[in-house]
């Protein structure tokens, strides 16, 4: 049997089952195609950690894509709520089967099962992520930051917790800081994608914050930029940065060989906030990003910082 992704083809191993190395190659293609900042950071991981990280990303990306597809089908009426529920239950069943030793020759499950041989990643974490991404299907605006925090934890912090098991850590306090980094990154995603989300009729920022700065939902949906809006976005940027700063305490708690990759990923994501500032807080018509060259330019200073402090 052959599996293709983004023009790349893999085949089953000689024993008729898909060989783990081919399954990992498939997962790597998914990461390379969809997650440029994430993929850049993996270059600086030890080789033994790269494949498990690709397997993790492919698993999470596939679930996310499934939800996006389901959302579109629900919108055009080609999928019912009952069918959606059945789809999600089937995915959870596949995940449980994988943890029980049956990968069904699916490339992502082959890679994930092989990863589980070396790393203890509780099934509750990918299940939490599945619950998180399904929140996008029946989207309801977040009234408070506490509400938004739950969403950010489920769609991002659990990824940090899974990564931590692969990276290794010397103190379980590292997990608290992995949660903080996940919150920071998801808040950054939300700010970066404000314009796209408005086009979908959605506001992901807490409504209590709009009220705090005297900026209405109607103006948000009309993409009105005024002084109140700028102050609102400044507040969101400061909040995200506070989570990045708090998460920094977790880096020294990771195994030394993993720190560089985590710092690169964190710094390049945090720099998206600077791009928003450089765009004069216009998150409606300009999607903030860092070029590949700008991402590479962060590497020397991060290397020096880590080595200067041992």
N, C-alpha and C positions, 0 to 999 in steps of 0.2 A: 504494500500500500504506500502511496505517496501523499505527502502533505506539502502544501505550498503556502508561502506567506510573502507578500511584497516581491513576487518574482523569484523567490528562492524556493528550491524543492529539496525535501529530505525524504529518505526512504527507510523502510524497516531494516533492522539488522539481519544478519544471516540466520538467526535463530527464529525468524518469522515475527519476532516482536521488535518493536521500535527500540533501537539502542539508545541509552541515556544520552550519549554524546550528540546524537542527531536530534534528540528532543531538546537538548539545551541550545543547540544551534538555532532551532526554530524559535525558541523563546528569545534568544539574543536578537533575532531579526525584528521581533515585535518591539523590544525595548529601543533598538536603534532607530526604528521608523517613527515611533510616537513620542519619545521622551529624550530630547536632545540634551538638556541640562543633566538629567539623571544619567544618561548614557555616558556623557563626558566624565562624570564622577567615577563611574565604574572602571575607567581606565587605570585608576590609581589604587584599585583594590588588589590584594593578593590574588593570584590566579585561582586558588582554591575557593575563593568567595564569589568570584564573578558569576559562575554558572548558577549557583543558588539564588543570587540576586536577580538574574535574568528570569529564572523560573518564577520567583515571587512576582516580579513585575508583570509577566505574561499572564499569570493567574488573575491578578487584580485588574489588568487591562481588559481581559476577556469578559469578566463579569461586568465591568463598566460599559463596555460596548454592547453587551446583551441588554442592559437596562436602557441605554440610549435607543437601541433598535425597538425595544418594547414600547418606549415612550412615544416614538414616532408612529408606531402601528396603532397605539391606543388613540392617538390624535386623529388619524385618518379612518378609524373605525375598523381596521382589518384585524384587530386583536381585542379580545374581550378580557375583562378583569379576571375571569375564571381561568382563561388560557394563560394569562400572565402569572397568576399564582402557581399554576401547574409548571410553568417554565422555571420559576425560581425554586420550587420544591425539587424539581429534577436536578438542578445545579447543586443544590445542597446535598442531595443524595449522592451525586458523583463525588462530591468532596468527602463525604463520610466514607464512601467506598475506597477512595484513595487512601485515607488514613487507616483503613482496615486492611490494605494490601492489594486492592484491585484497581489498577490504573486504566483498564479497558483499552489499552493501547493508544490512548489519546496523548499527543505529544506533550501538552502542558502537564497533564497528570503524571505522565512518565517522569518528567523532569522534577515535578513537585515531590513525588514519592521518593525519588532518589535523594532529593534534598533532605527529606525527613529522616533519612538514615543517619545523617550527620548532625542535624540540628533539631532541637526540641522547640517546635513552633505550635502552640496550642491551636486546635481547630477553631476555638472561639474567636480568634483574631480574624481569619478570613470570613467567618460567618458574620462578625460584627460589621465588616466592610460591606458585605452584601446587604445587610440591613440599612447601612448608611446610604449607599448609592440608590437604593429603592426609594429613599426619601425624596429623590428628585422626580419620581414619577407622579406622586400625589403632592406636588410642591405646595407648601404653605409658607408664607413669609414668616421670618423669625421675629417674634415680638421683642425678645430680649437677647442680650449677648449670651446669657446662660443657655438659651435655646440653640443659638448658633454654635456654641462650644460643643454641644453633644454631636451635632452634625460633623463639625470639623474633626472631632475625635474619631468618629466612626469611619470617615472617608480618608483620613490622613494620618492621624496619630497611630492607628493600629498598624499602618505601614511601617512607621518608625519602630514600633515594638517588634515587628517581625524582622526588620533589618538588624535590630540590636542583637537578636539571637544568632544571626549569621556573623555579625561583626565581632561579637564577643565583648564582654565587659567584666570589670573587676569588682564592681559594686552595683547592687541593684538600684541604687539611686539614679544610675544612668537611664533607667527606664522612665523615670519621671521627666527627665530632660528630653528624652526621645518624644514623649507626649507633647512637650512644649514646642519642640521643633516642628512636629506635625501640625499643631495649631497655627504656628507662624506661617508655614508654607501654604496652608489652605486659606488663611486670611489674605495672603498675597495673591493666590489664584483668584479669589473673589474680587479683589480690587482690579486685577489685570483684566478680568472678563466682564466688568460692569456693563460695557456697551453691548456685548453679545447677549448678556442675560436680559437686558432691557428689551432687546429685539424679540426675545422669547416671552416677554411679558412678566419678567421676574425681577425681584429685588432681593438680594441675598444679605444686604447689610441689615442689622437689627433696626426695626422700626422705632425703637425707643431712642436710637441715636439720631434718626431724622428729626424726631420731635425735639431732642435736646438742642439741635442747631437750627431749629425753625425752618426746616426744609421739608416740603410736603411730598407725599408719594406721587401726586399728580405732576409736580415739577420734575421729579426723578424720571418718570416715564416719558416726559417730554424732552428729556436730556438738557435741561436748563442749567447752565453753569453761572452761579453768582457767588457772592462772598460767603454766604452761608454754606453753599455746597463745598467750596474750597476748604472751609474750616472743618466740615464733616469728614472730608477725605484726609486732611491732615491728622485728624484724630484717629482715623482707622490705620493710617500708616504708623503713627506712634504706638498704637496698640500692638500691631504686628511686630514692630521692632523690639518692643519690650519682651515678647516671647522669644525672638531670636536671641536677645541678650541673655535671657534666663537659660536658654538651652545650651549656651556656650559652656556652662559648668559641667555638662555631661560629657564633653569631648575627652577630657583627661581620664575619664572613668572607663572609656572604651579601650579595647586592646590596641596597642600602639600602631599596628599595621593598618588599622581601619580609620584612624583619625583623619588622615589627609583627605580621603574621599568624602567623608562627612563634612569636613570644613569647606571643601570646594562646592559641594551641593548647597550647603547652607548659605555661603557667601553669595553665590551666583543667584540664588533665589531672592535673597535679601536685596540684592542690587536692582531687582525689578522695581522695588519701592522708590529707589533713586530715579529710575527712568520715569516713573509717574510724576515725580517732582519736576524733572526736566521737561516733561510735557505740559507743565503748568496745571497739573491736576485734571487735565482733560482725559478722563477714562471712558468717555462716551464715544469719541471719534478716533482715538489713537490707542492702539493696543501696546502697552509698554512691554519692551523686551530688551534683552542684551544680545548683541551679536556674538557669533562664535569667537571672533577675535577678542571682544571684551571679556568673554568668559575665560579665555586662555590667559589674558593679562592678570587675572587674579591669582594665578598659580604661584608665581615667584614669592609674592608677599606672604601667602599662606604657608608655603614651604619654610620660609624664614621664621615666621612666627612659631610654628610647631617645633622647629629644630632649636630655636633660641631658648625655648622653655623646656627643652629636653623631651 
